[in-house]
Structures are given as structure tokens and as C-alpha cells.
């Protein structure tokens, strides 16, 4: 005679499904609530001004009569044809300054990451120390350093360095101020920390044992750098060049204080159109053209460098 099996205990029964809108549902919405402040910030201080500037760029009128949207897209072509020298100059100055930042910043970042030892933190503080001073004051300091009759100009003249830079076209006469070289030096100095910090972060993550392994395989130091160190640091190189090039291409302080009317960049034109000429449609059109040019250059650069994953 078979006996009926006892039913499983209540504790072994499957748990009931969670009620909709319960604690699990609230937990699923938590990330979106955390993103909400950032999204609102971007909408108020980025998206809304962009839409307003886009509408301004297709307006016509004057300050006395008022501006109204007439979808006058010819403003873009007029601005580009009239101020294309400033665009080309901005790209040239920013690109040269970015290259100099890379040439100066990479050895320094390498030394901090692999050779600094107990001085590493002190060197990092020295790298970011310029950020504790106003951008304007730092640029004015360069105006004093490069002043006519100063020690820098006298030494470079004695070594005939200025003769070479004049032949290249970076300086004029025996002075440094109000020349392309002065603007490029100011850009390089002001944006150098933006290059060093990403490079250091990328180099610091490289396992030193990889260098030892390369040495065990009879690789020379330069070969180790070319085959191991530099490829592994490419994300830092790309990030640093972008952080230096993008703000440098739209900068106007260095050209205003260290250059002359022949060294004006597109940032100076936009600033003048907004605040002096009061031609708001042209200024807005120039801003969008500059943004589109930077996006195109950055897109091509990232694709060619093979580091699409960092963006």
C-alpha cells in the first residue's frame, strides 16, 4: 500500500513574481534619475544655446531695426569667403602648437611615469600648477618674457636663432612679440598640461615588465619605444592632441596679446563680430563653421589613428 508523499514545504515553493512598480522597478529607474541632472545641464547650457545660435546665423537685420529669421544661409558662404585666411591661420597655429606640446610633453610624461620615483607626485603638481593662475595672467607673463630688449630676445639674437625664424617666416626683424612665433609659443605653453596629463595616464598603465621582456629579446631601447611603448600610449597621444588642438583652434587671447593684426585667428574675428561690430549672424555662422571644421578634422584624425574606441 503506497502512502501519499507529503507536499513540499512552503519555503521551497517558487517566490511570487515582483509586483509591477515595486522596489525592482524603482531600482531599474535609478540610473536614469542619476543622469537627469547632467541631461538637464546639457539641455540648458549646451543644446539651447546651440539652437539659439543656429537661428541667429540665418537671421538678417541690424541692431537698430532688430534681427529676424529669414533663412539667409548665404551668411555662411559670405563669412567663409571673407575670413578664410583666419580659419587657415587658426588651424596652422593650433596644429603647430599641438605638435610642439607633443614633442615637449611626451618626454616629460615618460619621465614622470617611469623615472620620477618618489618625485612623481611633486612633478605632477608642477604640471598642473599653472592652472592655479588665470589664463590671462599667464599670457601676459609671456608678453613680458618675449618683450623687445628682454634677455630672451638678446640671447636668441646673439645665437642668430631669430635670423633663422625670420627666414622661415615665424618672426619679423629682431623681435619676437607681434609675430606668429609669439602666438604659437603662448598656445603651446597654455595648453601643454592638457597634453601631459593624458600622456602620463596612458604611460603609467603600461606594465614595466613589457620593457624587460623586450630587453630579454635583445630589443634596443629605441626599438622598445617604437614597438612597445609608443603603440600602447596611443590613446593618451590621441586624447592629448585633441585636448590641446580643439581649444587652441578657437583661442583668441594669445593672438590678441602676443600677436598683431596679421596674426588674428578666427576666434578674434568671432569675438570682434559679437562684441564690437555687433554683426550677430556673421559671428554665429563663423562659430558653426569653426565647429564643423573641428569635428571634421577630429573625425578624420581619430579614424586614421585607429583609436575610435576612446570616443
Buried (B, 14 or more C-beta within 10 A) or exposed (E): EEEEEEEEEEEEEEEEEEEEEEEEEEEEEEEEEEEEEEEEEEEEEEEEEEEEBBBBBBBBBEEEEEBEBEEBEEBBEEBBEEBEEBBEBBBBBBBBBBBBBBEBBBEBBBBBBBEBEEEBEEBBEEBEEBEEEEEEEBBBBBBEBBBEEBEBBEEBBEEEEBEEBBEEEBBBEEBBBBBBBBBBBBBBBBBBBBBBBBBBBBBBEBEEEEBEEBEEEEBEEEEBBEEBBBEBBBBBBBBBBBBBBBBBBBBBBBBBBBBBEEBBBBBBBBBBBBEEEEBBBBBBBBBBBBBEBBEEBBEEBBEEBEBEEBE
